[in-house]
């Protein structure tokens, strides 16, 4: 508790000094005490050197998302970026792209370390056994680097992305870096075409069978209940966590935590993972730090970005073929076909925009 209080006091100092810094820049030449300004900057620099930036930001309060862009000048994208994530997926605005291929993942199992970061649970993937991601909207090969779990205090929230302004109970995100252009994650995250993020929603269910691999992860959390705890994870079945990579929604966005670099191609899968109410309770209670709950960034503005999909309601097409005795449907027309997207309560049908990518 003492360290948390000290951290927040230092954060307040940094915000205050940043405010003074920008005030002087705006009113340059008006009642400025230059020695005092230099002294403040020197103290701020000292604090910055002492700071472990990665341990300071949180999801609430003065170190939460509203302040990320002020805490560190290198995090300016968090407040000024135009392609930030997560976003709300408005199903009425989706654009159908007939050329979006299936997403391919080469590698069956994840080996690595399960880590309690104090804000979320992450898997640091063993790079000696690379897992390669290709296809979909990607033009390069991406190497899986880490996996992050987001969830909330209540069952009706927890995912970072939302669909028609409704959240899921959680979201599992698989991050990869461009191994063809860049040598590692750190280099790729700052660079164009640097990262890919595959998101699968976690949906609470009473009837559907729950995901066995998700259960294995949750059962391991009792061994990493404190911040900084690490446990080795072996042979987590990736194919079961990402069982259907054929249908998805995709857009250009950012990392959802500082420094919010805008280098991410987001792919949100159509099929969710299912979790029971008991497992959600187990997830929340097995981690001692309250910071894990509601560990999602608020929705960001779309800012005229294009969100595309390859999701098609094949059942409707079959019905049309039967009803009208059609042998084939021309997908190159401008007709709007009905599509489906996984939804909080149940799969819903919606009509895609009649815009087409040709």
C-alpha positions in Angstrom: 0.0 0.0 0.0 2.8 2.4 0.9 4.5 1.9 -2.5 1.2 2.6 -4.3 0.8 5.9 -2.4 4.3 6.9 -3.2 3.8 6.0 -6.9 0.6 8.2 -7.0 2.3 11.1 -5.3 5.1 11.0 -7.9 2.5 10.8 -10.7 0.8 13.9 -9.3 4.2 15.7 -9.3 4.8 14.7 -12.9 1.4 15.9 -14.1 1.8 19.2 -12.3 5.3 19.8 -13.8 4.0 18.9 -17.2 1.2 21.4 -16.8 3.7 24.1 -15.9 5.9 23.1 -18.8 3.1 23.5 -21.3 1.9 26.8 -19.7 5.3 28.4 -20.1 5.5 27.2 -23.8 2.2 28.8 -24.6 2.9 32.1 -22.9 6.5 32.3 -23.9 8.1 35.5 -22.9 5.3 36.6 -20.4 6.3 36.7 -16.7 8.6 33.7 -17.0 11.1 32.9 -14.3 13.6 31.1 -16.4 15.8 29.7 -13.5 12.6 28.3 -11.9 11.5 26.8 -15.1 14.9 25.1 -15.6 14.9 23.9 -12.0 11.5 22.3 -12.5 12.6 20.6 -15.7 15.7 19.3 -14.0 13.6 17.9 -11.2 11.2 16.4 -13.6 14.0 14.8 -15.5 15.3 13.3 -12.3 11.9 11.9 -11.5 11.7 10.4 -15.0 15.0 8.7 -14.7 13.9 7.2 -11.3 10.6 6.1 -12.7 9.8 2.6 -13.8 7.2 3.8 -16.3 5.8 0.4 -17.0 4.8 -0.1 -13.4 3.0 3.3 -13.0 0.0 3.3 -15.3 -3.3 1.8 -14.2 -6.8 1.5 -15.4 -8.3 3.9 -12.8 -7.8 7.3 -11.2 -4.9 9.7 -11.8 -2.8 7.1 -13.4 -5.7 5.8 -15.6 -6.4 6.0 -19.3 -7.4 9.7 -19.2 -3.9 10.6 -18.0 -1.7 8.2 -19.9 -0.8 10.8 -22.4 0.3 13.2 -19.7 2.4 10.8 -17.6 5.1 10.4 -20.1 5.8 12.4 -23.3 6.6 9.2 -25.1 3.0 8.1 -24.5 1.5 11.1 -26.5 -0.3 8.7 -28.9 -2.6 7.7 -26.0 -4.2 11.2 -26.0 -3.4 12.5 -29.4 -3.5 9.5 -31.7 -6.2 9.2 -34.4 -6.1 5.4 -34.8 -6.5 4.2 -31.2 -7.9 1.0 -29.9 -10.2 -0.5 -28.7 -13.3 0.6 -30.7 -17.0 -0.2 -30.7 -17.9 -2.4 -33.7 -21.0 -0.9 -35.2 -22.4 -3.8 -37.3 -24.3 -1.3 -39.5 -21.1 0.3 -40.7 -19.1 -2.9 -41.5 -17.8 -3.2 -45.0 -17.7 -6.6 -46.6 -14.4 -7.5 -48.2 -14.6 -10.6 -50.5 -10.8 -10.8 -50.7 -10.2 -11.3 -46.9 -8.7 -14.8 -46.6 -8.8 -17.2 -43.7 -6.4 -16.5 -41.0 -3.7 -19.2 -40.7 -1.7 -20.1 -37.5 1.3 -22.4 -37.8 1.9 -24.0 -34.4 -0.3 -26.1 -32.2 0.9 -25.4 -28.6 2.0 -22.4 -26.6 4.9 -22.8 -24.2 6.0 -19.9 -22.0 5.5 -18.1 -18.8 2.2 -17.1 -17.1 2.8 -13.7 -15.5 0.8 -11.6 -13.0 1.7 -8.1 -14.0 -0.4 -6.4 -11.3 -2.8 -5.1 -14.0 -3.5 -8.2 -16.1 -2.5 -11.8 -16.7 -0.1 -12.3 -19.6 1.5 -15.2 -21.3 5.1 -14.5 -22.5 5.5 -16.9 -25.4 8.7 -18.9 -25.7 10.4 -17.6 -28.8 12.4 -20.8 -29.2 9.3 -22.5 -30.4 7.8 -19.8 -32.8 4.2 -19.7 -33.7 3.6 -18.0 -37.1 0.5 -16.0 -38.0 -0.4 -15.4 -41.7 -3.4 -14.8 -44.0 -6.4 -12.7 -43.3 -5.6 -9.0 -43.9 -1.9 -9.6 -43.3 0.8 -9.2 -46.0 3.6 -10.5 -43.8 4.4 -13.3 -41.4 3.9 -12.4 -37.7 5.5 -14.3 -34.7 3.3 -14.8 -31.6 4.9 -12.8 -28.8 2.4 -12.6 -25.9 -1.2 -13.2 -24.8 -3.2 -10.9 -22.6 -6.4 -11.5 -20.6 -8.9 -8.7 -19.9 -12.0 -9.1 -17.6 -14.3 -7.0 -15.4 -15.8 -6.8 -11.9 -19.2 -7.7 -13.4 -20.3 -10.3 -15.9 -21.6 -7.7 -18.3 -18.3 -6.0 -18.9 -14.6 -7.0 -19.2 -13.8 -7.0 -23.0 -12.0 -4.1 -24.5 -13.8 -4.1 -27.8 -17.6 -3.9 -27.8 -20.2 -4.8 -30.4 -23.1 -2.3 -30.9 -22.0 -0.7 -27.6 -22.3 -4.0 -25.6 -19.3 -5.7 -23.9 -18.5 -9.3 -23.3 -17.3 -10.8 -19.9 -13.7 -10.8 -21.1 -11.4 -10.7 -24.1 -8.3 -12.8 -24.8 -5.7 -11.0 -27.1 -2.9 -12.7 -29.0 -0.2 -10.3 -30.1 2.4 -11.0 -32.7 5.2 -9.0 -34.3 6.3 -8.7 -37.9 9.2 -11.1 -38.1 10.0 -10.4 -41.7 10.6 -6.7 -41.3 11.7 -6.5 -37.7 14.0 -8.4 -35.3 11.9 -8.3 -32.2 8.7 -7.0 -30.5 10.3 -3.8 -29.2 11.4 -2.7 -32.7 8.1 -3.8 -34.3 5.7 -2.0 -32.0 7.1 1.4 -33.0 7.0 0.7 -36.7 4.6 0.5 -39.6 3.0 -3.0 -40.2 4.7 -3.9 -36.9 2.1 -5.8 -35.0 -1.0 -8.0 -35.2 -3.6 -8.6 -32.5 -6.1 -11.4 -32.6 -8.9 -10.9 -30.2 -11.5 -13.5 -29.2 -14.3 -12.5 -26.9 -15.1 -14.4 -23.7 -18.8 -15.0 -23.2 -20.4 -16.3 -20.1 -22.7 -19.3 -20.7 -25.0 -21.5 -18.7 -25.7 -24.0 -21.5 -22.7 -24.2 -23.8 -19.6 -26.3 -22.8 -16.8 -24.2 -21.5 -13.4 -24.0 -23.1 -11.0 -26.5 -21.7 -7.8 -24.5 -22.3 -9.3 -21.4 -20.7 -10.1 -23.6 -17.7 -6.4 -24.7 -17.5 -5.3 -21.1 -17.5 -7.7 -20.0 -14.8 -6.8 -23.0 -12.6 -3.2 -21.9 -12.8 -4.0 -18.4 -11.5 -4.0 -19.5 -7.9 -0.2 -20.0 -8.3 0.4 -16.4 -9.4 -2.0 -14.6 -7.1 0.6 -11.8 -6.3 2.0 -9.1 -8.6 5.2 -10.3 -10.2 4.5 -14.0 -9.7 5.5 -16.3 -12.7 4.6 -19.8 -13.5 5.8 -21.9 -16.4 3.1 -22.9 -18.9 3.5 -25.9 -21.2 1.6 -27.1 -24.2 -1.4 -24.9 -24.0 -3.5 -25.9 -27.0 -3.7 -23.0 -29.3 -6.1 -24.7 -31.7 -8.7 -24.9 -29.0 -8.3 -21.3 -28.0 -8.5 -20.1 -31.6 -10.7 -22.9 -33.0 -12.3 -20.9 -35.8 -10.1 -18.3 -37.7 -12.1 -18.2 -40.9 -14.5 -15.3 -40.0 -13.5 -12.1 -38.4 -13.7 -8.3 -38.4 -10.5 -6.3 -38.9 -9.3 -2.7 -38.7 -6.1 -0.6 -38.2 -5.5 0.4 -34.6 -3.1 0.6 -31.7 -1.9 -1.0 -28.5 -4.5 -0.6 -25.8 -1.9 0.3 -23.2 0.9 2.8 -23.0 2.6 3.8 -25.2 -0.5 3.2 -27.5 1.6 2.8 -30.6 -0.5 2.9 -33.8 1.1 -0.1 -35.4 -1.5 -2.8 -34.9 -3.7 -4.7 -37.4 -6.6 -5.8 -35.2 -8.5 -9.1 -36.0 -11.6 -9.8 -33.9 -12.8 -13.3 -34.4 -16.4 -14.1 -34.9 -16.6 -17.1 -32.6 -16.2 -16.4 -28.8 -14.8 -18.6 -26.0 -17.3 -19.8 -23.5 -16.8 -19.5 -19.7 -19.0 -20.4 -16.8 -20.1 -18.1 -14.0 -18.2 -20.2 -11.6 -15.0 -19.8 -13.6 -15.5 -16.0 -13.8 -15.8 -16.0 -10.0 -12.7 -18.1 -9.7 -10.9 -15.8 -12.0 -11.7 -12.7 -9.9 -11.1 -14.2 -6.5 -7.8 -16.1 -7.3 -6.0 -12.8 -7.9 -5.3 -10.7 -4.8 -4.7 -7.3 -6.5 -7.9 -5.4 -7.2 -6.2 -3.8 -10.2 -6.8 -6.8 -12.3 -10.6 -6.2 -12.4 -12.0 -3.8 -15.0 -8.6 -3.9 -16.7 -9.8 -2.7 -20.0 -9.3 0.6 -21.8 -12.4 2.7 -22.6 -13.7 2.7 -26.2 -11.8 5.1 -28.6 -13.1 7.2 -31.5 -13.2 5.5 -34.9 -12.2 8.7 -36.7 -13.4 7.6 -40.2 -11.4 4.4 -40.2 -12.7 1.5 -42.3 -13.8 -1.7 -40.5 -14.0 -4.6 -42.8 -15.3 -8.2 -42.5 -15.6 -11.5 -44.3 -18.5 -12.8 -42.2 -21.3 -14.2 -44.3 -24.5 -15.9 -43.2 -24.2 -19.0 -45.3 -27.5 -20.4 -44.1 -29.3 -17.5 -45.7 -27.5 -18.0 -49.0 -28.5 -21.7 -48.9 -32.1 -20.7 -48.3 -32.0 -18.3 -51.2 -30.6 -20.9 -53.5 -33.3 -23.3 -52.5 -36.1 -20.8 -52.7 -35.2 -19.3 -56.0 -33.6 -22.4 -57.5 -30.3 -20.6 -57.9 -27.1 -22.5 -58.7 -24.8 -19.6 -57.8 -25.0 -16.2 -56.2 -22.9 -13.4 -57.6 -20.8 -11.9 -54.8 -19.6 -9.1 -57.0 -22.9 -7.3 -57.0 -23.7 -4.4 -54.8 -26.5 -6.2 -53.0 -26.2 -6.2 -49.2 -25.9 -9.7 -47.9 -27.0 -10.6 -44.3 -24.1 -11.4 -42.0 -23.6 -12.7 -38.5 -21.4 -11.6 -35.6 -21.0 -13.2 -32.2 -23.0 -11.1 -29.8 -23.4 -10.7 -26.0 -26.7 -12.5 -25.7 -27.0 -14.5 -28.9 -25.8 -14.4 -32.5 -27.5 -11.6 -34.4 -28.1 -11.1 -38.0 -27.3 -7.7 -39.5 -27.0 -6.3 -43.0 -23.6 -5.1 -44.1 -23.0 -1.8 -45.8 -23.6 -2.2 -49.5 -20.1 -0.7 -50.1 -17.7 -3.2 -51.6 -14.0 -3.4 -51.9 -13.1 -4.2 -55.5 
